[in-house]
Amino acid sequence: MAANNNAETTTPSKGNSVSGLAKGYLVAYNVILSSGWGMILLKTLQYMLDNEGEYGIWKGVPGLHFVIKDQLRLFQTLACMEVVHCIIGIVSSSALLTFLQVLSRVFVLWGLIEGVAGVNDSVGLMVVLLAWSITEVIRYAFYACTLIGNTPRMLTYMRYTLFYVLYPTGVTGEQILFFTALPVVRATQQWSISLPNPLNFAFSYYYFLIFGAFIYIPLFPQLYGHMISQRKKVLSKVKAE
């Protein structure tokens, strides 16, 4: 459920003696990620169009995961590098906040889509792929242009406006994935630890997923409100230029 709206993650740390090298690396990183998510978006749209008559757009598209799984695994997991960028100091963002932002997406990928049987055939996968890929194509392209110092106004406007639709759409898709996974995990006790055991420790992945799904309720309004405030701040500066 990461907002992913911190533009500081694109900018080399001030005073860094390797900032020129860091800038070149960050430009390449963002171009690669934007292109990768663009590939995912195109494959998703193409597969939906090719199979619309057979499955119906709101019934999900069985087989979609097989088409995009390699790219999705690669480019979503590569987002973990954003945490590394903070830790080694080539960007000035908080490593903790960036970690929390990246963690939610990585968990949805590996803990639900890849981790629980049947989840990757859910309509939720189609919804999150559309929301995530459009968001990330724009976000990484914006980051790359900002680093170069030539950001088109339309790209800035899209970056700070389309979230009105894309963010709640992504959250809705993620919730569908959570609730698709719950009955499977409950029936199989997947990744759960029961007592008694030598460590005297119990863990229920089922209840962990319930907690994960319901934590969206208090967090979503806060993050959504933060993005609206950030939009006003950024676009007011653009208009003043």
C-alpha positions in Angstrom: 0.0 0.0 0.0 3.0 2.3 -0.4 2.3 5.8 -1.4 5.7 6.0 -3.1 5.5 9.8 -3.4 8.8 10.9 -2.0 10.7 12.7 -4.7 13.8 12.7 -2.6 14.4 9.1 -3.4 15.5 10.3 -6.9 18.1 12.8 -5.8 21.8 12.2 -5.0 22.8 13.3 -1.5 24.1 16.8 -1.3 27.8 17.0 -0.6 28.4 13.4 -1.8 31.8 13.2 -3.6 30.5 10.6 -6.0 27.2 12.4 -6.7 28.0 12.6 -10.4 28.4 8.8 -10.6 25.4 8.3 -8.3 23.3 10.6 -10.5 24.2 8.5 -13.6 23.4 5.3 -11.9 20.1 6.6 -10.6 19.1 7.8 -14.0 19.8 4.4 -15.5 18.0 2.6 -12.6 14.9 4.7 -13.1 14.9 4.4 -16.9 15.2 0.6 -16.6 12.4 0.4 -14.0 10.1 2.6 -16.0 10.7 0.5 -19.1 10.2 -2.7 -17.2 6.9 -1.7 -15.8 5.9 -0.4 -19.2 6.6 -4.0 -20.5 4.3 -5.4 -17.8 1.6 -2.9 -18.6 1.7 -3.7 -22.3 1.7 -7.5 -21.7 -1.2 -7.1 -19.3 -3.3 -5.0 -21.7 -2.6 -7.3 -24.6 -3.5 -10.4 -22.7 -6.7 -8.9 -21.4 -7.7 -7.8 -24.9 -6.9 -11.2 -26.4 -8.9 -13.1 -23.7 -11.8 -10.7 -23.0 -14.4 -12.6 -25.0 -13.5 -15.9 -23.3 -13.2 -14.9 -19.6 -14.9 -11.5 -19.2 -12.9 -8.6 -18.0 -14.3 -8.7 -14.4 -13.8 -12.4 -14.0 -10.1 -12.2 -14.0 -7.9 -13.6 -16.7 -6.5 -17.1 -15.9 -3.1 -17.4 -17.3 -2.2 -13.7 -17.0 0.3 -14.5 -14.2 2.2 -16.9 -16.4 2.7 -14.2 -19.1 4.0 -11.5 -16.7 5.4 -13.5 -13.8 9.1 -13.2 -14.7 9.0 -9.4 -15.3 6.8 -8.8 -12.2 9.1 -10.8 -10.0 12.2 -9.0 -11.3 11.1 -5.4 -11.4 9.1 -5.4 -8.2 11.9 -7.0 -6.3 14.4 -4.5 -7.8 12.5 -1.8 -5.9 14.4 -3.1 -2.9 17.4 -1.3 -4.2 15.6 1.9 -3.2 16.3 1.0 0.4 19.9 0.3 -0.4 20.2 3.7 -2.1 19.2 5.3 1.2 21.5 3.1 3.4 24.6 3.9 1.3 23.7 7.5 1.2 23.3 8.2 -2.5 19.8 9.5 -1.9 18.7 11.6 1.1 15.4 9.8 2.0 14.8 7.9 5.3 15.9 4.3 4.9 13.1 3.2 7.4 10.3 5.0 5.5 11.5 3.8 2.2 11.8 0.2 3.6 8.2 0.3 4.8 7.0 1.7 1.4 8.7 -1.1 -0.5 7.9 -3.8 2.0 4.1 -3.6 1.4 4.4 -4.2 -2.4 7.1 -6.9 -2.0 4.9 -8.7 0.5 1.9 -8.6 -1.8 4.0 -10.1 -4.5 5.8 -12.9 -2.6 3.4 -13.4 0.3 0.2 -13.5 -1.8 0.6 -13.6 -5.5 3.5 -16.0 -5.6 3.0 -17.5 -2.2 -0.6 -18.7 -1.9 -2.1 -21.2 -4.4 -4.9 -19.7 -6.6 -4.3 -16.1 -5.7 -2.5 -15.4 -9.1 -5.7 -16.3 -10.9 -7.8 -13.8 -9.0 -9.2 -10.7 -10.6 -7.2 -8.9 -8.0 -4.0 -9.6 -9.9 -5.4 -7.9 -13.0 -6.4 -4.9 -10.9 -3.1 -4.5 -9.1 -1.1 -5.0 -12.3 -2.9 -2.1 -14.0 -2.7 0.2 -11.0 0.9 -0.7 -10.2 2.3 -0.6 -13.7 0.7 2.7 -14.7 1.9 4.2 -11.4 5.4 2.9 -11.8 5.9 3.9 -15.4 5.0 7.5 -14.5 6.9 7.5 -11.2 10.2 6.2 -12.5 10.0 8.3 -15.7 9.4 11.4 -13.5 12.3 10.5 -11.3 14.6 10.1 -14.3 13.5 13.4 -15.8 13.9 15.2 -12.5 17.5 13.9 -12.2 18.3 15.1 -15.7 16.7 18.4 -14.9 14.1 18.4 -17.7 10.7 17.3 -16.4 7.7 17.9 -18.7 4.9 19.6 -17.0 2.4 17.0 -18.2 4.5 14.3 -16.6 4.5 16.2 -13.3 0.8 16.7 -13.6 0.2 13.0 -14.2 2.6 12.0 -11.4 0.6 14.1 -8.9 -2.9 13.6 -10.2 -3.5 10.1 -11.5 -3.0 8.8 -7.9 -6.5 10.0 -7.2 -7.7 6.9 -9.2 -4.7 4.6 -9.2 -4.0 4.5 -5.5 -7.5 3.4 -4.4 -7.6 1.1 -7.4 -4.4 -0.6 -6.3 -5.5 -0.8 -2.7 -8.8 -2.5 -3.9 -6.8 -5.0 -5.9 -4.6 -5.8 -3.0 -7.6 -6.3 -0.7 -9.0 -8.7 -3.2 -5.7 -10.7 -3.2 -5.7 -10.8 0.7 -9.3 -12.1 0.9 -8.7 -14.6 -1.9 -5.7 -16.0 0.0 -7.5 -16.2 3.4 -9.6 -19.4 2.8 -6.7 -21.2 1.2 -4.3 -20.4 4.1 -7.0 -21.2 6.7 -7.6 -24.6 5.1 -3.9 -25.5 4.6 -2.4 -23.8 7.6 0.3 -22.6 5.2 3.4 -21.0 6.8 1.9 -21.4 10.3 3.5 -22.9 13.4 1.4 -24.7 15.9 2.1 -25.6 19.6 3.5 -27.6 21.1 7.0 -27.3 19.6 10.6 -27.1 21.1 10.6 -23.3 20.8 7.2 -22.9 22.4 6.3 -20.4 19.7 3.1 -20.2 17.6 2.4 -18.2 14.5 -0.7 -18.1 12.3 -0.2 -16.8 8.8 -4.0 -16.7 8.5 -4.4 -14.2 11.3 -1.3 -12.4 10.1 -3.1 -11.8 6.7 -6.2 -10.6 8.5 -4.1 -8.1 10.3 -2.4 -7.1 7.1 -5.7 -6.6 5.3 -7.3 -4.5 8.1 -4.2 -2.3 8.7 -5.2 -0.6 5.4 -8.2 0.9 7.1 -6.3 3.4 9.3 -3.3 3.8 6.9 -5.1 4.5 3.7 -6.8 7.8 4.6 -3.5 9.1 6.1 -1.4 8.3 3.0 -4.1 9.5 0.6 -4.4 12.8 2.5 -0.6 13.1 2.5 -0.5 12.7 -1.3 -3.2 15.3 -1.8 -1.3 17.8 0.3 1.9 17.0 -1.6 0.1 17.5 -4.9 -1.0 21.0 -3.9 2.5 21.9 -2.9 4.2 20.6 -6.0 1.7 21.8 -8.6 1.5 25.3 -7.0 5.3 25.6 -7.6 4.8 24.4 -11.2 2.2 27.1 -11.8 4.4 29.8 -10.3 7.2 29.0 -12.7 
